[in-house]
């Protein structure tokens, strides 16, 4: 299921990254790599705030739809 379906406070493991190669490379640069745990902190104004690898990252809802957990 896409990352956007997780509610605030829920955690899961990334199973797949979709999208074009440029999008996948951008997300991997932010730390969104298959097998990495991710926690949704909050959703504000269409942005999803995630905790990944001891940092917090805000990505657009469109980007979050390309991350499968």
C-alpha positions as CSV (number, residue, x, y, z in Angstrom):
1,X,0.0,0.0,0.0
2,X,1.2,3.6,-0.6
3,X,2.7,5.6,2.3
4,X,-0.2,8.0,2.1
5,X,-2.5,5.4,3.6
6,X,-0.5,5.3,6.9
7,X,-2.0,7.5,9.7
8,X,0.0,9.8,11.9
9,X,2.2,7.8,14.3
10,X,2.1,4.6,12.2
11,X,5.3,2.9,11.1
12,X,6.1,0.4,8.4
13,X,8.9,-0.9,6.2
14,X,9.5,0.4,2.6
15,X,8.9,-2.4,0.2
16,X,9.0,-0.6,-3.2
17,X,9.7,2.8,-4.7
18,X,7.7,3.6,-7.9
19,X,7.9,6.4,-10.4
20,X,10.4,7.5,-13.0
21,X,14.1,6.9,-12.4
22,X,14.7,10.6,-11.5
23,X,12.0,10.4,-8.8
24,X,13.3,7.1,-7.4
25,X,16.8,8.6,-7.3
26,X,15.6,11.8,-5.5
27,X,13.7,9.7,-2.9
28,X,16.7,7.4,-2.3
29,X,18.8,10.5,-1.7
30,X,16.4,11.5,1.0
31,X,16.7,8.1,2.6
32,X,13.7,6.3,1.2
33,X,15.3,3.0,0.4
34,X,13.7,-0.4,0.2
35,X,13.9,-2.2,3.6
36,X,14.1,1.0,5.6
37,X,11.6,1.7,8.4
38,X,9.5,4.8,8.0
39,X,7.1,6.6,10.4
40,X,4.5,9.1,9.3
41,X,4.6,12.0,11.8
42,X,1.9,14.2,10.3
43,X,0.2,15.4,7.2
44,X,0.0,19.2,6.7
45,X,-1.3,21.1,3.6
46,X,-0.9,18.1,1.3
47,X,2.7,17.4,2.6
48,X,3.6,14.2,4.4
49,X,6.1,14.6,7.2
50,X,8.0,11.3,7.8
51,X,10.7,10.2,10.3
52,X,13.3,8.1,8.4
53,X,16.9,7.3,9.5
54,X,16.8,9.6,12.5
55,X,15.7,12.6,10.5
56,X,12.3,14.2,9.6
57,X,11.5,14.8,5.9
58,X,8.5,16.5,4.3
59,X,7.5,15.3,0.9
60,X,4.5,16.0,-1.3
61,X,1.5,13.7,-1.3
62,X,2.3,12.9,-4.9
63,X,5.8,11.7,-4.0
64,X,4.4,9.8,-1.0
65,X,2.1,7.9,-3.3
66,X,5.1,6.4,-5.1
67,X,6.5,4.9,-1.8
68,X,5.0,1.5,-1.0
69,X,5.1,0.0,2.5
